[in-house]
Amino acid sequence: MRLLIVAGFLLTFSALQAQDMMDLSLDQACKYAQENSPTLKNAQVDVEIAKKKIWETTAIGLPQISGSVEYQNFLNIPTSLLPDFISPSVYGVLLQEGLITPAQMPSASDAQFFPVQFGTQHNASFGTTLSQLIFSGQYIVGLQASKVFGSMSEQSLQKNQTDIRYSITETYCLILSLQENTSLLDSNLLSFKKLLNESEIMYKQGFVEEINVDQIRLNVSTLENAVSSLRRQIEGASMLLKFQIGMPMTQQIRLTDNLEGIMNGKTMVLTEDAFNPTGSIDYQIMETQVKLQQLSLKREQSTYLPSLTGFFSYSNKAMSNKFNFFSGDQSWYPTTLVGFKLEIPIWSSGIRHSKVQQAQLNVEKSITTRNMVSESLKLQYEQARISYLSAIDKYNHEKQNVNLTNKIFEKTMIKYREGIASSMELTQAQMQYQTSQSNYFAAMFELIVAKNKMEKLLEN
């Protein structure tokens, strides 16, 4: 019964493990990254932000309406001092009537002031204001620049998509290369374990020396260490792949493509005229930078132009010494205003001229950088083309070496079992075969990386 329970538990656990395993082709990994990669998510958010920015800039030139409500309670009504204009008149009348003498008239130095308060304790008002930008050179240029900025955010998203696909392909193929190498080393390890078992039996019977058995045992240990190291590398590369595509680290994956299929998936066209740098996303981004700098120059030049704004304002105001604004008897006094405001730049002491000169220099700088990027892309293409052709030659060479060393190893294995070859000769043949296998997979991975780089340059 206990055995049945344990068996059932193991079957259930295996089923759960199988359900958690995700099969992943290279195309599926790229599609998964399109939806889950944090880098691409942020780039997509940047595109949406740019769209909102375009509308923000557009709305500046649309009607702007604002309202206001204000209440003031003067705990102390402001006091003003007015000159005493009553006393001189009274003294003048008294002098005319002969009631006082000129000597009794007050002098100018004796002038007096008396305090007065204007206004009421409680004041309330409400109103609305409408403004409309009629003409502004800076607004027109800003509107153009916001649209170019939106295009640049879309180009950045495209570049991120290309870079992510390039990185995913490289990591995916690295895992496949490590897995293929591990598989072959596992096969060699099984063969040497079998050979070790045979050698131990032959040693006990006195047909081989102990040094031969120790040499085979050393080969087994070396292979076990190599397999263990490769499996750790596969684990690390798998975590990197999951990080690149935005997958949780706890998710188990199984790669379904193979190196040969990926390597032979497309036919490369390697003519000198196959690459046009103006079609590259890197060049297009720099071209957009040039346009932005040119628009920045136009914006600085537009500061010499006047700007015209129209406005309309309506308000109602009530004043009282009591808080009775909600009473029907309270009087409200409306004010209506309509007008235009023309701002004309006259003199800035050279500030505008200096800004225009700086903008012109930035345009020249961006054009130089764009041309430099164009030449750099041409150089990258030539280097990638040479690397790709060299990788093809290296791959074909290492492929032949694998077949040759495998043939030598199998023959040496037969000779060893027949007692003709020594364990050292077998070890040497095994090491040659193992090295050629590693070189073969390294050459295959190098070829895929070179091809991937070529495709990245051409597809852009």
LINLINSUL-V912965 format. One record per residue. N is the residue number from 1. RES is the residue in one small letter. SS is DSSP state (alpha for helix, beta for strand, coil for the rest). PHI is phi as a letter, one per 20 degrees, with the letter a starting at -180 (none if undefined). BURIAL is b if it has 16 or more other ideal C-beta (glycine too) atoms within 10 Angstrom, else e. Layout:
N:RES:SS:PHI:BURIAL, N:RES:SS:PHI:BURIAL
This chain:
1:m:coil:none:e, 2:r:alpha:f:e, 3:l:alpha:f:e, 4:l:alpha:f:e, 5:i:alpha:f:e, 6:v:alpha:f:e, 7:a:alpha:f:e, 8:g:alpha:f:e, 9:f:alpha:f:e, 10:l:alpha:f:e, 11:l:alpha:f:e, 12:t:alpha:f:e, 13:f:alpha:f:e, 14:s:alpha:f:e, 15:a:alpha:f:e, 16:l:alpha:f:e, 17:q:alpha:f:e, 18:a:alpha:f:e, 19:q:alpha:f:e, 20:d:alpha:f:e, 21:m:beta:f:e, 22:m:beta:d:e, 23:d:beta:f:e, 24:l:beta:b:b, 25:s:coil:e:e, 26:l:alpha:f:b, 27:d:alpha:f:e, 28:q:alpha:f:b, 29:a:alpha:f:b, 30:c:alpha:f:b, 31:k:alpha:f:e, 32:y:alpha:f:b, 33:a:alpha:f:b, 34:q:alpha:g:e, 35:e:alpha:e:e, 36:n:alpha:c:e, 37:s:coil:f:b, 38:p:alpha:g:e, 39:t:alpha:f:b, 40:l:alpha:f:b, 41:k:alpha:f:e, 42:n:alpha:f:e, 43:a:alpha:f:b, 44:q:alpha:f:b, 45:v:alpha:f:e, 46:d:alpha:f:b, 47:v:alpha:f:e, 48:e:alpha:f:e, 49:i:alpha:f:e, 50:a:alpha:f:b, 51:k:alpha:f:e, 52:k:alpha:f:e, 53:k:alpha:f:b, 54:i:alpha:f:b, 55:w:alpha:f:e, 56:e:alpha:g:e, 57:t:alpha:f:b, 58:t:alpha:f:e, 59:a:alpha:f:e, 60:i:alpha:f:e, 61:g:coil:e:b, 62:l:coil:e:e, 63:p:coil:g:e, 64:q:beta:d:e, 65:i:beta:d:e, 66:s:beta:c:e, 67:g:beta:c:e, 68:s:beta:b:e, 69:v:beta:c:e, 70:e:beta:c:e, 71:y:beta:c:e, 72:q:beta:c:e, 73:n:beta:c:e, 74:f:coil:e:e, 75:l:coil:f:e, 76:n:coil:c:e, 77:i:coil:f:e, 78:p:coil:g:e, 79:t:beta:d:e, 80:s:beta:c:e, 81:l:beta:e:e, 82:l:beta:d:e, 83:p:beta:f:e, 84:d:coil:f:e, 85:f:coil:e:e, 86:i:coil:e:e, 87:s:alpha:g:e, 88:p:alpha:g:e, 89:s:alpha:f:e, 90:v:alpha:f:e, 91:y:alpha:f:b, 92:g:alpha:f:e, 93:v:alpha:f:e, 94:l:alpha:f:e, 95:l:alpha:f:e, 96:q:alpha:f:e, 97:e:coil:e:e, 98:g:coil:m:e, 99:l:coil:e:e, 100:i:coil:c:e, 101:t:coil:e:e, 102:p:alpha:g:e, 103:a:alpha:f:e, 104:q:alpha:e:e, 105:m:coil:f:e, 106:p:coil:f:e, 107:s:coil:e:e, 108:a:alpha:f:e, 109:s:alpha:f:e, 110:d:alpha:e:e, 111:a:coil:f:e, 112:q:coil:d:e, 113:f:beta:c:e, 114:f:beta:c:e, 115:p:beta:f:e, 116:v:beta:c:e, 117:q:beta:d:e, 118:f:coil:d:e, 119:g:coil:n:e, 120:t:coil:c:e, 121:q:coil:f:b, 122:h:beta:d:b, 123:n:beta:c:b, 124:a:beta:c:b, 125:s:beta:b:b, 126:f:beta:b:e, 127:g:beta:a:b, 128:t:beta:b:e, 129:t:beta:c:e, 130:l:beta:d:e, 131:s:beta:c:e, 132:q:beta:b:e, 133:l:beta:f:e, 134:i:beta:e:e, 135:f:beta:b:e, 136:s:coil:b:b, 137:g:alpha:f:b, 138:q:alpha:f:b, 139:y:alpha:f:b, 140:i:alpha:f:e, 141:v:alpha:f:b, 142:g:alpha:f:b, 143:l:alpha:f:e, 144:q:alpha:f:b, 145:a:alpha:f:b, 146:s:alpha:f:b, 147:k:alpha:f:b, 148:v:alpha:f:b, 149:f:alpha:f:b, 150:g:alpha:f:b, 151:s:alpha:f:e, 152:m:alpha:f:b, 153:s:alpha:f:b, 154:e:alpha:f:b, 155:q:alpha:f:b, 156:s:alpha:f:b, 157:l:alpha:f:b, 158:q:alpha:f:e, 159:k:alpha:f:b, 160:n:alpha:f:b, 161:q:alpha:f:b, 162:t:alpha:f:b, 163:d:alpha:f:e, 164:i:alpha:f:b, 165:r:alpha:f:b, 166:y:alpha:f:b, 167:s:alpha:f:b, 168:i:alpha:f:b, 169:t:alpha:f:b, 170:e:alpha:f:b, 171:t:alpha:f:b, 172:y:alpha:g:b, 173:c:alpha:f:b, 174:l:alpha:f:b, 175:i:alpha:f:b, 176:l:alpha:f:b, 177:s:alpha:f:b, 178:l:alpha:f:b, 179:q:alpha:f:b, 180:e:alpha:f:b, 181:n:alpha:f:b, 182:t:alpha:f:b, 183:s:alpha:f:e, 184:l:alpha:f:b, 185:l:alpha:f:b, 186:d:alpha:f:e, 187:s:alpha:f:e, 188:n:alpha:f:b, 189:l:alpha:f:b, 190:l:alpha:f:e, 191:s:alpha:f:b, 192:f:alpha:f:b, 193:k:alpha:f:b, 194:k:alpha:f:e, 195:l:alpha:f:b, 196:l:alpha:f:b, 197:n:alpha:f:e, 198:e:alpha:f:e, 199:s:alpha:f:b, 200:e:alpha:f:e, 201:i:alpha:f:e, 202:m:alpha:f:b, 203:y:alpha:f:b, 204:k:alpha:f:e, 205:q:coil:e:e, 206:g:coil:n:e, 207:f:coil:e:e, 208:v:coil:c:b, 209:e:coil:e:e, 210:e:alpha:f:e, 211:i:alpha:f:e, 212:n:alpha:f:b, 213:v:alpha:f:b, 214:d:alpha:f:e, 215:q:alpha:f:b, 216:i:alpha:f:b, 217:r:alpha:f:b, 218:l:alpha:f:e, 219:n:alpha:f:b, 220:v:alpha:f:b, 221:s:alpha:f:e, 222:t:alpha:f:b, 223:l:alpha:f:b, 224:e:alpha:f:e, 225:n:alpha:f:e, 226:a:alpha:f:b, 227:v:alpha:f:b, 228:s:alpha:f:e, 229:s:alpha:f:e, 230:l:alpha:f:b, 231:r:alpha:f:e, 232:r:alpha:f:e, 233:q:alpha:f:b, 234:i:alpha:f:b, 235:e:alpha:f:e, 236:g:alpha:f:e, 237:a:alpha:f:b, 238:s:alpha:f:b, 239:m:alpha:f:e, 240:l:alpha:f:b, 241:l:alpha:f:b, 242:k:alpha:f:b, 243:f:alpha:f:e, 244:q:alpha:f:b, 245:i:alpha:e:b, 246:g:coil:n:b, 247:m:coil:e:b, 248:p:coil:g:e, 249:m:coil:f:e, 250:t:coil:f:e, 251:q:coil:f:e, 252:q:beta:e:e, 253:i:beta:c:b, 254:r:beta:c:e, 255:l:beta:f:b, 256:t:coil:d:e, 257:d:coil:e:b, 258:n:coil:c:e, 259:l:alpha:f:b, 260:e:alpha:f:e, 261:g:alpha:f:e, 262:i:alpha:f:b, 263:m:alpha:f:b, 264:n:coil:d:e, 265:g:coil:f:e, 266:k:coil:c:e, 267:t:coil:d:e, 268:m:coil:e:e, 269:v:coil:d:e, 270:l:coil:d:b, 271:t:coil:e:e, 272:e:alpha:f:e, 273:d:alpha:e:e, 274:a:alpha:f:e, 275:f:coil:d:b, 276:n:coil:c:e, 277:p:alpha:f:b, 278:t:alpha:f:e, 279:g:alpha:e:e, 280:s:coil:f:b, 281:i:alpha:f:b, 282:d:alpha:f:b, 283:y:alpha:f:b, 284:q:alpha:f:b, 285:i:alpha:f:b, 286:m:alpha:f:b, 287:e:alpha:f:b, 288:t:alpha:f:b, 289:q:alpha:f:b, 290:v:alpha:f:b, 291:k:alpha:f:b, 292:l:alpha:f:b, 293:q:alpha:f:b, 294:q:alpha:f:b, 295:l:alpha:f:b, 296:s:alpha:f:b, 297:l:alpha:f:b, 298:k:alpha:f:b, 299:r:alpha:f:b, 300:e:alpha:f:b, 301:q:alpha:f:b, 302:s:alpha:f:b, 303:t:alpha:f:b, 304:y:alpha:f:e, 305:l:coil:e:e, 306:p:coil:f:e, 307:s:beta:c:b, 308:l:beta:c:e, 309:t:beta:c:b, 310:g:beta:d:e, 311:f:beta:b:e, 312:f:beta:c:e, 313:s:beta:c:e, 314:y:beta:c:e, 315:s:beta:b:b, 316:n:beta:c:e, 317:k:beta:c:e, 318:a:beta:c:b, 319:m:beta:c:b, 320:s:beta:a:b, 321:n:coil:e:e, 322:k:coil:c:e, 323:f:coil:e:e, 324:n:coil:c:e, 325:f:coil:f:e, 326:f:coil:e:e, 327:s:coil:e:e, 328:g:coil:f:e, 329:d:coil:e:e, 330:q:coil:f:e, 331:s:coil:e:e, 332:w:coil:d:e, 333:y:beta:d:e, 334:p:beta:e:e, 335:t:beta:c:e, 336:t:beta:c:e, 337:l:beta:c:e, 338:v:beta:c:e, 339:g:beta:a:e, 340:f:beta:c:e, 341:k:beta:c:e, 342:l:beta:d:e, 343:e:beta:d:e, 344:i:coil:d:e, 345:p:coil:f:e, 346:i:coil:d:e, 347:w:coil:b:e, 348:s:coil:c:e, 349:s:coil:l:e, 350:g:coil:n:e, 351:i:alpha:f:e, 352:r:alpha:f:e, 353:h:alpha:f:e, 354:s:alpha:f:e, 355:k:alpha:f:b, 356:v:alpha:f:b, 357:q:alpha:f:e, 358:q:alpha:f:e, 359:a:alpha:f:b, 360:q:alpha:f:b, 361:l:alpha:f:e, 362:n:alpha:f:b, 363:v:alpha:f:b, 364:e:alpha:f:e, 365:k:alpha:f:e, 366:s:alpha:f:b, 367:i:alpha:f:b, 368:t:alpha:f:e, 369:t:alpha:f:e, 370:r:alpha:f:b, 371:n:alpha:f:e, 372:m:alpha:f:e, 373:v:alpha:f:b, 374:s:alpha:f:b, 375:e:alpha:f:e, 376:s:alpha:f:e, 377:l:alpha:f:b, 378:k:alpha:f:b, 379:l:alpha:f:e, 380:q:alpha:f:b, 381:y:alpha:f:b, 382:e:alpha:f:e, 383:q:alpha:f:e, 384:a:alpha:f:b, 385:r:alpha:f:b, 386:i:alpha:f:e, 387:s:alpha:f:b, 388:y:alpha:f:b, 389:l:alpha:f:e, 390:s:alpha:f:e, 391:a:alpha:f:b, 392:i:alpha:f:b, 393:d:alpha:f:e, 394:k:alpha:f:b, 395:y:alpha:f:b, 396:n:alpha:f:e, 397:h:alpha:f:e, 398:e:alpha:f:b, 399:k:alpha:f:e, 400:q:alpha:f:e, 401:n:alpha:f:b, 402:v:alpha:f:b, 403:n:alpha:f:e, 404:l:alpha:f:e, 405:t:alpha:f:b, 406:n:alpha:f:b, 407:k:alpha:f:e, 408:i:alpha:f:b, 409:f:alpha:f:b, 410:e:alpha:f:e, 411:k:alpha:f:e, 412:t:alpha:f:b, 413:m:alpha:f:b, 414:i:alpha:f:e, 415:k:alpha:f:e, 416:y:alpha:f:b, 417:r:alpha:f:e, 418:e:coil:e:e, 419:g:coil:n:e, 420:i:coil:e:e, 421:a:coil:d:b, 422:s:coil:e:b, 423:s:alpha:f:b, 424:m:alpha:f:e, 425:e:alpha:f:e, 426:l:alpha:f:b, 427:t:alpha:f:b, 428:q:alpha:f:e, 429:a:alpha:f:b, 430:q:alpha:f:b, 431:m:alpha:f:e, 432:q:alpha:f:b, 433:y:alpha:f:b, 434:q:alpha:f:b, 435:t:alpha:f:e, 436:s:alpha:f:b, 437:q:alpha:f:b, 438:s:alpha:f:b, 439:n:alpha:f:b, 440:y:alpha:f:b, 441:f:alpha:f:b, 442:a:alpha:f:e, 443:a:alpha:f:b, 444:m:alpha:f:b, 445:f:alpha:f:b, 446:e:alpha:f:b, 447:l:alpha:f:b, 448:i:alpha:f:b, 449:v:alpha:f:b, 450:a:alpha:f:b, 451:k:alpha:f:b, 452:n:alpha:f:b, 453:k:alpha:f:b, 454:m:alpha:f:b, 455:e:alpha:f:b, 456:k:alpha:f:b, 457:l:alpha:f:b, 458:l:alpha:f:b, 459:e:alpha:f:e, 460:n:coil:f:b
